[in-house]
Amino acid sequence: MRELRDLLEEAERLTAGKTPHVIATVVRIGGSTYRRPGARMIVEADGTNRGTISGGCLEGEVTRQALQLLADQVPARLLPFDLADDDLIYGFGTGCDGVAHVLLERVPVPGRCNPLALLSQCLKRRRQAVLATVIETTEDPSDWLGRHLLLREDGQTEGDLPEGVVASKIQEAARQMLERLRAGREERGWTVQRYTEGATQMEVLLEAVQLPVRLLVFGEGHDVFPVVRFARGLGWEVEVIGRRPPAELAQRFPEADVCRFLMHPEQLTQHVAIDRRTAALVMNHTYLRDRQILETLLFESAIPYIGMLGPRERTERMLNELTRTRGERLEAERHRIYGPVGLDIGTETAEEIALAALAEIQAVLHGRSARPLRERKTPIHGERPPLPRPLNVSS
């Protein structure tokens, strides 16, 4: 997410300055590849590039092709790359033994949408969405290639995809993916689908727009510093909530996105937005305040992760006290409590504890076991997709 946030900031700067550039996106893969569809980079007219679409093997050639795109003044172009060991065309020799297709889009182009601008709107408003992109077509590529349709969670759409039967099919597929995303059943986050209408064939990349993790940090002690620093390094949205004035908290934690004063924990949900991509670390080192925050988070919100700093006995004491008033409901909700906080990686210092806590949050929010990858019996990113088939091959 840090990479995407950096790209969005760069795209906003270039757009504000009306500076021509190219957005390169991995849109289709087959076999084993380093990056998945949705990985992006920006190439400027002077050859400067930001972001990564591979392990470093494709960026040079993509930059060269992007500069050619700017010179040719065409809206978009699709580049196929063979990443096999025996590749003799570009000599990448990555050992991935796969195929990657990269879509180049020139920005700005009159009448065309900027895909990064569409993504930026979703992230700023924290709205889930699905972005559809035409990546290959039997129609005129200069007109159709790189067209977009964005379906937001409120059902509204925007983009530059012409209306018609094919657009309706794409919108329906986006709606189905959005439903899976809301239900937490969209694991891979992307899919490539083929549509046929008469003599027209079209392949479209559907991307689930994942929201950045929002981390609520309750506390203002020295152990909060590495939490804020590491979380921002991951591209998470960080909100520090304490008992000092917001200006004083902001001066103390300048890397935090938001600093908030909260006197009464029971009013927490009236001031702080919480969704399924939100996690909380409770680290005030004040027993009564921490217990009040725990109770509010547990019974006034559906936050999926509540990390409690401190020994197990401290958290258990809080839960025993809550049992007297909350009874059976506590048993149904306590699976969201992680205390002591963090993975068991041998921690002692504040930095080590922050690393363990954020790694645990990452695993919980992505439904992963946090075990070593060498013990995983299935591919890291799911089953490898088959090699792409040409559009003129019937389904």
N, C-alpha and C positions, 0 to 999 in steps of 0.2 A: 504493500500500500504506500510505503514511503516513495517508491519509484514513481508511482502514478501521481501522487500529490506534487512531486517535484516537476513532472512533465506538465501537469495542468497549470502550475504557476508559470512555467516557461512559455507555454502556449498563450496564456493571457498576456504576458509581456510582449510577445511577438505580434499578437493580434492588435493590442493597443497601439503598437508602433507601426501597424500596417506593413509588417515585414513579411515578404513571401517565404514560405518554408514548406517542407514535405513531412507528412506523418506516415511512418512506415509501421505496419501492423502485421504480426504473424496471424494469418487467417485460416490456414488449413495445414494439417500435418498428417504424416503417415509413418508408422513404425516408431522408432525411438528418436526423440529430439530433445534439445536442451531446454527450450522454452515452449510454453503452450500458446494456443491461440489467444489473442488479447494482449500479448506482450508488444510494447510499442517503443519507438524512438522518434525523435525529431531531428531533421536535417535542415540546416539553414543554407542560404545561398553561398556563403563563404566556406562551406564544408564542415562547419561546426556541427557536431551531433551530440545528442543527450538521450539517455535511456539505452536499454539493451534488448536485443531480440534473439541473441544466441550467446554462446560462451565466448564470443569475441571473433568468431570465424566469419560471420556474415556482415558485420557492421561496415567494413571497408567497401565491399562490393555494393551493398545497399546504398551507402553514401554516394558512390559514383553514379549509380542508376538514378538516385533522387535528384542529383544535380542535372542529369540529362533530362529528367522529367520537367524540371523548371525551365530548361532551355527550350524544350519542345512545346511547352505551353499546353499540354494535354491534362485533363483533370485527374486521371488515375491510370495505373498500370499494375498488372499482376506479375510477380517474379517467382518462378519455380526454382528451388534449390535442392540438389541431391547431396545428402550428407553422408553417403556411404564411404567406407574406407577406400574403395577403388575409384572414387570420383576423379575424373581426369579433366573435367572442364575448368573448374576453379581450383581444384587441389586443396579442398578444405581439410580432408582427412581427419574429421572429428571423431570417428569411431562410433557415432550415434546410430549409423545404419538406418537412416530415415529420410523423409522428404519434408521440406518446409516450404510453404508458399507465403510470400510476403506481398501485401497490398500497399502500393505507394499512392498517397493522395496529396495533391497540390492544394495549398491553402494560401490565400483565399481564392475561390473560384465563384464568380457571380452565379447565383441560383443554386449553389451547393452548400450543404451543412458542414460545419467543422465537427468531427466526431468527438474531439477532446472538449469542445464547448458544451456539447450535449452531456457528456459524462460529468463535467464540472458542475452543471446545474443540479444534477442528482446528488452529488456528494455534498454540495453546500447546503442543500435543503434536507439532507439525510432521507432521501426517498429512493426506495428500491425501484429498479426498472430493468428492462431488457432492451439491448441495442442490437438491431438487425442491420447487417451490412451485405450488400450484393458483392460477391467476390469473383463470380464468373457468370457469363451469360452468352447465349447465342444471339442476343439482340446487339445493337450497335454499342460496343464497349464505351465509346466516348460519351454516350448518353446514360448508360445504366451502371457501368462499373463504378463502385464506390458510393452508390446511393445508400441512404440510411433511413431507418424507421426506429424511433424510440418510443416504447410503450411504458408509461409510468404507472405506479401502483394505484393511482387514482383513476386509471382507465383512459387518461388523456394521451394523445399521441402527437408527435412532431417529427419533422424530418423532411427529406426531399425525395422520397420514393413516390413515383407517380401512382395515382389511384388506379385500381383495376382488380381483376380476379386474383392475379398473383400477389398483389399487395395485401388483399384480404386473407389469403392463405398464410402469408408471412406474419400478419398481425395475430392470427389465431394461434400460430405456433409460439409466438412471443407471449401471448396470454397464458398458454399452458405452462411455459417455463416460469413465468412470474408466479403462478400458483404454486409450483413446486418450490420456488425460492421462498415464498412466504411460509410454507409448511416445513421448511428445513430439509426438503428432500432433493434439492438440486446440489449434488455433491461436486460434479465436475465443473460446473459454471459456464460451459460453452457447448455448442453443438453445431455441426454443419448439416444443413438440409437442402435437398434438391426439390425444385418445383417445376412442373410441366403444365403448360396451358397451350394447346394447339401445337404450333411449331416452335414455341418459345420454351427454352429450358434455362433454368437459373439456379445457381447455388448461392446460399446465403449463410453467413456466420451469425449465430445468435449468441450473444454474451449476456450473462447475468451481471448486472451492476451491483457488485458487493460493496456495502458501506464500510468505512473504516471503523475499527474498534473504538468505542468511546470508553475511556477509563476514568472512573470517578475515584479520586484519591482523597480519603478522609484523614487529614493530618497535616502537620506543618513542621515536623521535626526534621533532623538531619538525614534520617533514613528515607525521606521522601525525595530528596534530590536525585539519587540515581534512578528511582522509579520514573520520575518525570523525564529525565534525560534519555533513558533507554526506550521508553514508550514513544517519545517523539521521534527517536531514531528509527523506529519501526513504522512511522507514519500514522500512529494512532492519534486520536483526538483526546487530549488530556485536560481534565477539569480538577483543579485542586480546591477542596472545600474545607475551610477552617474557621477559626473564631477571631481572626484578625480582619481589619478592614481590607476590602478587595485590592486597593492600591498598594497596601503594604505586602499582601500576599503576592501580587504581581511583581513587585520589586524583588521579592525573595525567590520567586520561581518564574523568571522571565520566559522560560521555554514552554510553560503551560499555555494552552489555548484559552482557557477561562480560569479565573480565580474568583471564588464565591465565598461570601460570608454567610454562615448559617448558625444562628444562635440556638434554634429549637429543632432537633433532629426529627421530631414528629411531623414537621412541616416540609420535610425533604422533597417529597414527590410533587409538592406545589411549585417548587422552584427549579427542579432538575428533571430534564427529559430522560427517559429510560426506554430502550427498545431491546430487541433480542441480540443486538451486537454491542451491548453495554456490559461492562464488568466493573466491580467495585473492590477496592482494597481499603479495609478499615484499619487504620494505624495511628490513632490519636494518642495511644498510651494512657488513656483515661478510661477506667473501667465502665463507669456509668454511662458516659457519652457513647462509647463503643457499643454497649448493649442496646442503647436506644436506637442507634443507627442500624444495628443488625435487625432489630425488631421491625423497624419501618421498612427496610429493604425487603425483608422476608415476607411480610404480610400486606404491604401496600404496593408492591410492584412484582413484576414477573422477571426480574433481572436473573439471568442464568448463572452468574458467578458472583459469589460474595466471599472474598478472601479475608480471613481474620488473622492479623498479625499477633504473635504471642504463642505461649505454650498451649498444648491441647487442653490442659486442666482449666485454663482461663475461659476458653470457648465453651467447654462442657458446663462450667458453672453458670454461664449466661443461659445456656439452653435449659438447664435444670430449672432456673428461675422462670423462664418463659413457659415451661411446661405447666406450671401452676395456673397460668391464665389462658394459655393457647391450646393446651391439651392435644387432641388428636390432629389438629391442623398442623402443628409443628412437625409431627412425624412425616406428613405428606410433603413438607417443604424443605426439610433439612438436607436433602441431597444437593441443594444449591449452595451449601455452606462448605467452604474449604478452609479448615483450620486444624492444625497449623498450615499456613499458606505456603504454596510452592512445591516444586518437585524435589525429590530426595536426591540431590546431586552433591551433597557435602558443603553446606553453606555456613559461613561464619560472619563475614563482613556485610555491610549494608548493600554493597554492589552485588555480592553473590546472592543475597536474599532477593534483591530486585530481579536479577536474572532468573532465578528459580520461579518466582511468582509470575512474571510475564510469560515464561515458557509454559507454565501450567494454564494460564488464561488462553494462550494460543491453542493449546491442545483441546481444552474444554469446548471452546467456541467452534472448533472445527471437527469435533467428534472423534478426535484421535487418541490413541492410547498413551502417547509420550514414551513408548518403548523404543529401543534402538532400531533404526531402519533396517539393519541387517537381519532382524528377526521378523520383519514383515514378509509374509508369503505372497502377497499380491503387489503389482506395480504401484509405485508411490502415488502416481496421478491417475490411477484407474487403468483399465484395460487399454492397451495401445490401439489407436485407430488404424484401420487398414489404409493401404496406399490409395491416394485419390484416383478416381476414374475420370476419363474425359467426358465432357458433357454429351458427346454424340453416342455414348454407350447407353443403351436403354436400361432402366432399372429392372 
